[in-house]
Amino acid sequence: MERLSTTTMLPDTFQGTRDDIAGQIGLIWQQTKAPLIVPLLKLLVVVCLVMSLMLFMERVYMGVVIVFIKLFGRKPEKSYKCESMRDDLELGHSAYPMVLVQIPMYNEKEVYQLSIGAACGLSWPSDRIIIQVLDDSTDPAIKELVELECQRWASKGINIKYEIRDNRNGYKAGALKEGMKHSYVKLCDYVAILDADFQPEPDFLWRTIPFLVHNPEIALVQARWKFVNADECLMTRMQEMSLDYHFKVEQEVGSATYNFFGFNGTAGVWRISAINEAGGWKDRTTVEDMDLAVRASLKGWKFVYVGDIKVKNELPSTFKAFRYQQHRWSCGPANLFRKMAMEIVRNKRVSLWKKLYVIYSFFFVRKVIAHTVTFFFYCVVLPATVLVPEVEVPKWGSVYIPSIITLLNAVGTPRSFHLLMFWILFENVMSLHRTKATLIGLLEAGRVNEWVVTEKLGDALKMKSGAKAPRKPRFRVGERLHLLELGVGAYLFFCGCYDLNFGKNRYFIYLFLQSFAFFIAGVGYVGTFVPNS
């Protein structure tokens, strides 16, 4: 029997209709391409190239500064007086400042024992330290466990306070603000803030408090985060690369040049008088830590980042938890920028250069441009030039600048250099969420104040302590499909196919790899296989 083609098997009316629709779409495309699409795309390319140059110059500037710091050994210990505190025979322990340690937590069943135990294990005169556990848990069983843990340490002679409130207004900022209202806090000079999964070393206070005691102009001493589960999976390795750059470069540069950087919300020690002068904790954004830091800086206070002091903590190991965390970390700064930009401009207590640094470098380039250019340029505009060959992106903009930026970002974690390609694809996928969150923050849209506490599994921390945890599956599918990621993945795949078959074969390999990364995120898979070290 003669083989029938697919075309002959279709009804004539349907075939004609399909051809008509395709013809109409092609006609519309040809009519709008030259007068509208090409000029618009050229404009977008120019805008993206300008943003890329802004980000490039920022990265190069920080690279130059960090090299200068390392070459000339400009450590905080050399820039500030930080002599070790000694016993006074006459005054005894009263010579030591009173320190408050705050641990805000919310349903932290997996890690509450670790964090409370680490705080209670801090080396400091026992009559000069107060541990304050701020429990906002909504699960009665978990609240009871936390309270029992506090009672257990209290029975050992530790001055520990278990504080709860009848609502969660203001989330973490509300809990910290409420915690500062207790009468015993008035006796304290400094406050160390530790999130529920953070475990400082016993000498944490001995290494941070001297900066505050001997330098009355310093408001904050920030320590570095040390990730105990960085090797758990590929996703945690990618996070380690991004956060290492933040701590080893961004925080270091801000501390060394303008005595300003964003407080990381934990693993830091504040001068309580500085918090009060800045107006205390505010819950107007989801980045209460950055909000306080900016306000304190505008009052003239200085910050010190000490990278040699490391505090152990846990990275999100599920894609769902990481997405929520990145939404908060991207939306909050953009929203704070919107609220405080004019306040910074009008401030008369700090120099013009510091205001320029905070507005342009800290907020605009790092918190807005960095996210938007990564997504719009590399995931929208660049692929679109494949469909419109009349528009070309210069090689310096499509290859050289992004390559240099990527290499500069990778210097913080040399052990993961072989994972650089995975990191690029991963960061481009996350740039979609960060860009969306940034726009929500700038526009104060619906999810601007959304706060989802990052899930902490505690497995890696427990294994560090010697306990064995059940091994998790290497791959898992999400609870639902993410249509936005799937849509972007389909767009990139289409552009890759077009470039391979009809285009100049410039970007098809990148487009196929990036589309695959978006498809993985779209179906909810998490890269939980363990990479080679």
Solvent accessible surface area in square Angstrom, and as a share of the most:
residue,aa,sasa,rsa
1,M,233,1.04
2,E,146,0.65
3,R,222,0.81
4,L,112,0.56
5,S,57,0.37
6,T,106,0.62
7,T,72,0.42
8,T,96,0.56
9,M,134,0.60
10,L,49,0.24
11,P,85,0.53
12,D,130,0.67
13,T,113,0.65
14,F,110,0.46
15,Q,31,0.14
16,G,30,0.29
17,T,72,0.42
18,R,114,0.42
19,D,73,0.38
20,D,95,0.49
21,I,97,0.49
22,A,62,0.48
23,G,44,0.42
24,Q,105,0.47
25,I,109,0.55
26,G,32,0.31
27,L,91,0.45
28,I,100,0.51
29,W,86,0.30
30,Q,116,0.52
31,Q,115,0.51
32,T,43,0.25
33,K,27,0.12
34,A,72,0.56
35,P,97,0.61
36,L,103,0.51
37,I,46,0.23
38,V,17,0.09
39,P,66,0.42
40,L,86,0.43
41,L,11,0.06
42,K,99,0.42
43,L,107,0.53
44,L,71,0.35
45,V,7,0.04
46,V,84,0.48
47,V,67,0.39
48,C,4,0.03
49,L,18,0.09
50,V,77,0.44
51,M,31,0.14
52,S,1,0.01
53,L,72,0.36
54,M,40,0.18
55,L,12,0.06
56,F,39,0.16
57,M,118,0.53
58,E,10,0.04
59,R,23,0.08
60,V,49,0.28
61,Y,81,0.31
62,M,0,0.00
63,G,16,0.16
64,V,96,0.55
65,V,21,0.12
66,I,21,0.11
67,V,80,0.46
68,F,90,0.37
69,I,7,0.04
70,K,132,0.56
71,L,135,0.67
72,F,136,0.57
73,G,23,0.22
74,R,104,0.38
75,K,104,0.44
76,P,18,0.11
77,E,73,0.33
78,K,153,0.65
79,S,64,0.41
80,Y,36,0.14
81,K,107,0.45
82,C,34,0.21
83,E,93,0.42
84,S,81,0.52
85,M,35,0.16
86,R,184,0.67
87,D,105,0.54
88,D,52,0.27
89,L,182,0.90
90,E,163,0.73
91,L,108,0.54
92,G,29,0.28
93,H,88,0.39
94,S,68,0.44
95,A,38,0.30
96,Y,9,0.03
97,P,16,0.10
98,M,16,0.07
99,V,0,0.00
100,L,0,0.00
101,V,0,0.00
102,Q,0,0.00
103,I,0,0.00
104,P,13,0.08
105,M,7,0.03
106,Y,54,0.21
107,N,46,0.24
108,E,12,0.06
109,K,119,0.51
110,E,70,0.31
111,V,1,0.00
112,Y,16,0.06
113,Q,102,0.45
114,L,37,0.18
115,S,1,0.01
116,I,0,0.00
117,G,20,0.19
118,A,20,0.16
119,A,1,0.01
120,C,12,0.07
121,G,41,0.39
122,L,13,0.07
123,S,49,0.32
124,W,19,0.07
125,P,15,0.09
126,S,76,0.49
127,D,81,0.42
128,R,55,0.20
129,I,15,0.08
130,I,3,0.02
131,I,2,0.01
132,Q,0,0.00
133,V,0,0.00
134,L,8,0.04
135,D,2,0.01
136,D,15,0.08
137,S,6,0.04
138,T,84,0.49
139,D,54,0.28
140,P,103,0.65
141,A,60,0.47
142,I,15,0.08
143,K,52,0.22
144,E,105,0.47
145,L,67,0.34
146,V,0,0.00
147,E,69,0.31
148,L,94,0.47
149,E,10,0.04
150,C,5,0.03
151,Q,96,0.43
152,R,109,0.40
153,W,44,0.15
154,A,48,0.37
155,S,95,0.61
156,K,120,0.51
157,G,61,0.58
158,I,45,0.23
159,N,55,0.28
160,I,17,0.09
161,K,69,0.29
162,Y,48,0.18
163,E,32,0.14
164,I,94,0.48
165,R,46,0.17
166,D,139,0.72
167,N,64,0.33
168,R,62,0.22
169,N,102,0.52
170,G,16,0.15
171,Y,78,0.30
172,K,29,0.12
173,A,3,0.03
174,G,11,0.10
175,A,5,0.04
176,L,0,0.00
177,K,104,0.44
178,E,72,0.32
179,G,1,0.01
180,M,35,0.16
181,K,129,0.54
182,H,56,0.25
183,S,87,0.56
184,Y,37,0.14
185,V,6,0.03
186,K,171,0.73
187,L,125,0.62
188,C,11,0.07
189,D,64,0.33
190,Y,14,0.05
191,V,0,0.00
192,A,0,0.00
193,I,0,0.00
194,L,1,0.01
195,D,34,0.18
196,A,2,0.01
197,D,5,0.03
198,F,7,0.03
199,Q,24,0.10
200,P,8,0.05
201,E,81,0.36
202,P,76,0.48
203,D,59,0.31
204,F,2,0.01
205,L,0,0.00
206,W,75,0.26
207,R,97,0.36
208,T,0,0.00
209,I,0,0.00
210,P,3,0.02
211,F,4,0.02
212,L,0,0.00
213,V,54,0.31
214,H,55,0.24
215,N,11,0.06
216,P,98,0.61
217,E,67,0.30
218,I,0,0.00
219,A,0,0.00
220,L,0,0.00
221,V,0,0.00
222,Q,0,0.00
223,A,1,0.01
224,R,44,0.16
225,W,22,0.08
226,K,103,0.43
227,F,21,0.09
228,V,19,0.11
229,N,4,0.02
230,A,5,0.04
231,D,69,0.36
232,E,40,0.18
233,C,2,0.01
234,L,18,0.09
235,M,7,0.03
236,T,0,0.00
237,R,1,0.00
238,M,3,0.01
239,Q,4,0.02
240,E,17,0.08
241,M,2,0.01
242,S,32,0.21
243,L,24,0.12
244,D,9,0.05
245,Y,10,0.04
246,H,37,0.16
247,F,1,0.01
248,K,63,0.27
249,V,7,0.04
250,E,20,0.09
251,Q,4,0.02
252,E,21,0.10
253,V,0,0.00
254,G,0,0.00
255,S,10,0.07
256,A,26,0.20
257,T,54,0.31
258,Y,59,0.22
259,N,32,0.16
260,F,0,0.00
261,F,3,0.01
262,G,7,0.06
263,F,5,0.02
264,N,27,0.14
265,G,2,0.02
266,T,1,0.01
267,A,0,0.00
268,G,0,0.00
269,V,0,0.00
270,W,0,0.00
271,R,30,0.11
272,I,14,0.07
273,S,63,0.41
274,A,0,0.00
275,I,2,0.01
276,N,96,0.49
277,E,78,0.35
278,A,7,0.05
279,G,48,0.46
280,G,16,0.15
281,W,4,0.02
282,K,79,0.33
283,D,81,0.42
284,R,73,0.27
285,T,9,0.05
286,T,8,0.05
287,V,10,0.06
288,E,5,0.02
289,D,22,0.11
290,M,20,0.09
291,D,0,0.00
292,L,0,0.00
293,A,0,0.00
294,V,1,0.01
295,R,12,0.04
296,A,0,0.00
297,S,2,0.01
298,L,11,0.05
299,K,74,0.31
300,G,40,0.38
301,W,37,0.13
302,K,74,0.31
303,F,0,0.00
304,V,1,0.00
305,Y,2,0.01
306,V,2,0.01
307,G,16,0.15
308,D,73,0.38
309,I,5,0.03
310,K,85,0.36
311,V,0,0.00
312,K,56,0.24
313,N,4,0.02
314,E,15,0.07
315,L,4,0.02
316,P,5,0.03
317,S,5,0.03
318,T,15,0.09
319,F,12,0.05
320,K,110,0.46
321,A,7,0.05
322,F,7,0.03
323,R,45,0.16
324,Y,69,0.26
325,Q,17,0.07
326,Q,14,0.06
327,H,11,0.05
328,R,27,0.10
329,W,80,0.28
330,S,3,0.02
331,C,1,0.00
332,G,0,0.00
333,P,3,0.02
334,A,0,0.00
335,N,3,0.01
336,L,0,0.00
337,F,30,0.12
338,R,124,0.45
339,K,74,0.31
340,M,0,0.00
341,A,24,0.18
342,M,112,0.50
343,E,70,0.32
344,I,0,0.00
345,V,74,0.43
346,R,157,0.57
347,N,26,0.13
348,K,193,0.82
349,R,151,0.55
350,V,20,0.12
351,S,65,0.42
352,L,134,0.66
353,W,168,0.59
354,K,24,0.10
355,K,31,0.13
356,L,91,0.45
357,Y,11,0.04
358,V,4,0.03
359,I,38,0.19
360,Y,84,0.32
361,S,6,0.04
362,F,7,0.03
363,F,0,0.00
364,F,70,0.29
365,V,0,0.00
366,R,19,0.07
367,K,33,0.14
368,V,13,0.08
369,I,8,0.04
370,A,13,0.10
371,H,35,0.16
372,T,13,0.08
373,V,2,0.01
374,T,26,0.15
375,F,18,0.07
376,F,74,0.31
377,F,0,0.00
378,Y,32,0.12
379,C,0,0.00
380,V,51,0.29
381,V,4,0.02
382,L,8,0.04
383,P,0,0.00
384,A,20,0.15
385,T,0,0.00
386,V,4,0.02
387,L,34,0.17
388,V,3,0.02
389,P,57,0.36
390,E,96,0.43
391,V,3,0.01
392,E,103,0.46
393,V,11,0.06
394,P,47,0.30
395,K,126,0.53
396,W,106,0.37
397,G,0,0.00
398,S,18,0.11
399,V,66,0.38
400,Y,118,0.45
401,I,11,0.06
402,P,24,0.15
403,S,50,0.32
404,I,71,0.36
405,I,17,0.09
406,T,19,0.11
407,L,84,0.42
408,L,43,0.22
409,N,15,0.08
410,A,2,0.01
411,V,92,0.53
412,G,3,0.03
413,T,5,0.03
414,P,98,0.62
415,R,98,0.36
416,S,0,0.00
417,F,104,0.43
418,H,105,0.47
419,L,10,0.05
420,L,26,0.13
421,M,107,0.48
422,F,98,0.41
423,W,21,0.08
424,I,50,0.25
425,L,20,0.10
426,F,31,0.13
427,E,25,0.11
428,N,10,0.05
429,V,7,0.04
430,M,0,0.00
431,S,2,0.01
432,L,9,0.05
433,H,11,0.05
434,R,23,0.08
435,T,4,0.02
436,K,68,0.29
437,A,0,0.00
438,T,0,0.00
439,L,73,0.36
440,I,23,0.12
441,G,0,0.00
442,L,46,0.23
443,L,126,0.63
444,E,65,0.29
445,A,43,0.34
446,G,81,0.78
447,R,89,0.33
448,V,18,0.11
449,N,80,0.41
450,E,53,0.24
451,W,39,0.14
452,V,54,0.31
453,V,42,0.24
454,T,17,0.10
455,E,93,0.42
456,K,33,0.14
457,L,34,0.17
458,G,0,0.00
459,D,30,0.16
460,A,9,0.07
461,L,1,0.00
462,K,67,0.28
463,M,105,0.47
464,K,135,0.57
465,S,81,0.52
466,G,63,0.61
467,A,54,0.42
468,K,199,0.84
469,A,25,0.19
470,P,117,0.74
471,R,175,0.64
472,K,58,0.24
473,P,81,0.51
474,R,124,0.45
475,F,112,0.47
476,R,76,0.28
477,V,96,0.55
478,G,28,0.27
479,E,154,0.69
480,R,154,0.56
481,L,99,0.49
482,H,24,0.11
483,L,136,0.68
484,L,86,0.43
485,E,2,0.01
486,L,39,0.20
487,G,41,0.40
488,V,20,0.11
489,G,0,0.00
490,A,53,0.41
491,Y,65,0.25
492,L,0,0.00
493,F,95,0.40
494,F,115,0.48
495,C,0,0.00
496,G,0,0.00
497,C,41,0.24
498,Y,69,0.26
499,D,0,0.00
500,L,82,0.41
501,N,101,0.52
502,F,157,0.65
503,G,30,0.28
504,K,105,0.44
505,N,81,0.42
506,R,79,0.29
507,Y,28,0.11
508,F,48,0.20
509,I,111,0.56
510,Y,52,0.20
511,L,0,0.00
512,F,56,0.24
513,L,74,0.37
514,Q,0,0.00
515,S,2,0.01
516,F,128,0.53
517,A,15,0.12
518,F,0,0.00
519,F,67,0.28
520,I,62,0.32
521,A,6,0.05
522,G,0,0.00
523,V,42,0.24
524,G,6,0.05
525,Y,89,0.34
526,V,7,0.04
527,G,23,0.22
528,T,16,0.09
529,F,69,0.29
530,V,64,0.37
531,P,12,0.08
532,N,130,0.67
533,S,109,0.71
